[in-house]
Amino acid sequence: MIIMSVDLGKARTGVAVCDKSEFLASPHTVIFEKSPNKLLEKTAQTAKEVNAELIVVGLPKNMDGSEGESAQNARAFAEKLSELTGTTIVMQDERGTTVTAHNYLNATNTRGKKRKNVVDAVAAVIILQDFLDGRKRDKA
């Protein structure tokens, strides 16, 4: 199944996709959009382009597990995206993914503007890979 993940941001939204075997998540793109409606349209278009059969949206919970305004916004975005695409949406806890993405970029010495432009796609990869790993554990 082709699965796409979304790491929502205020200005940049990362998108990652896995192959049909669900083995490996890869960065796909970063959508540069501040308008919520335009972001929704661009994300839906991306899902269509990659033939996504399932979409995983990062859920930004607080470190104590509670959900604040960002989590509510992510849930609302996911609901609208599901209506627009007709695709099932799954929410995935994304606590720590941006920090992990920065650590990966430190390890590869990615700096400056390039880093800023790819960190969201890397975070989307981590969200998707965590989801895929969870699916594998659940099947085992």
WOMOMO-V456947 format. One record per run of one state. SS is the DSSP state (helix for helix, strand for strand, loop for the rest). FROM is the first residue (numbers start at 1). LEN is the number of residues. If there is no record, write none. Layout:
# WOMOMO-V456947
ss: (SS & SS)
from: (FROM & FROM)
len: (LEN & LEN)
This chain:
# WOMOMO-V456947
ss: (loop & strand & loop & strand & loop & strand & loop & helix & loop & strand & loop & helix & loop & strand & loop & helix & loop & helix & loop)
from: (1 & 3 & 8 & 12 & 19 & 25 & 33 & 36 & 50 & 54 & 60 & 69 & 86 & 88 & 94 & 97 & 108 & 112 & 140)
len: (2 & 5 & 4 & 7 & 6 & 8 & 3 & 14 & 4 & 6 & 9 & 17 & 2 & 6 & 3 & 11 & 4 & 28 & 1)
